[in-house]
C-alpha cells in the first residue's frame, strides 16, 4: 500500500509512505528508506504494479493537488528496508 491522504475540511495532508503485508505473520510493516534515497512524491488514488523480472515497481497516476505522472522504483538501486 502506498500513499494516501488525510482531510478534516481544514487541513489536507498527502502521504508517500509504503507498507507491506507479511502473509506468514499476518502483520503490516512500514518500508523505511535510507536518508537521501529517492522516493515517489506524496499522492493518493495511484496504482502500483510490480515487474519481478526487472526488479522494479511502477507507480502510476494519483493526485497531489494536481494529477501526477508515472514513476519507477528500481528495487536494485532504490533500496527500502522493512521496519
N, C-alpha and C positions, 0 to 999 in steps of 0.2 A: 504494500500500500504506500503510495507516495502523495505528499502534499495535502491540500485541503484548505479550508478557511473557517474563520470564526466571525460571526456578525451578530452584534447585540443591538443594532439600529443606531448606535452611537459611534462604535469603532469597528473597523474591519481589519482583520489580520489574515494574511495568506502564509502558508507554511511550505517548507521544502524538506521536511523530514521524511524518512523512509523507514518502514517497519516490515519485517518478515515473520511469517508464522511457522514455527517448528512443529511439523506433523508428528514427530515422535514424542515430544514433550507437551504438546498442546499449549504452547506459550508464544506470545508475541515478543519480538526482540527489536530494539531500535538499531538501525545501521548507523555507525559512527565513522565519520571520515577524519583523516588527519588534517591538521591546520594547513591551509593553502591548497588542498585538493580541490579540483573543480567539482562543483555541484550544480544541478539544474536550478533555474530561477524558481522562487515560490509560485505556486499556482494551484488551482482546483479544476475539476472537470477534465482531467487529462487521461490518457490511456498509456499503458505500458505493454511492451512486447519484448520477449527475450529471444535471442538468437544464440543458442549454446555453441554452435559451430564457430561463430565469430567471437564468442566470449563477450557479447555486448547486450545491453538493454537499451531499447529505444523508448523515448518518452515523447508522445505526440500530443500536440494541441494543449488545450486548457486555457484558463483565464487568470489574469493578474491585472485587474483594472483595464486590460485590453487583451485581445487574442494574441497568443504567442506561438512561435514556430516549433518544429520538431528539434529535439536534441538527442545526441547519442552518448551513452555512458559505456566506455570501453573497460570491461572488467579486468583486463590485463594491465592497463595503465592507471586507471582511476579506481584505486582500491577503496573499499569500505569494510570496516570491521563490524561484526555483530556484537552488540553490547549485552 
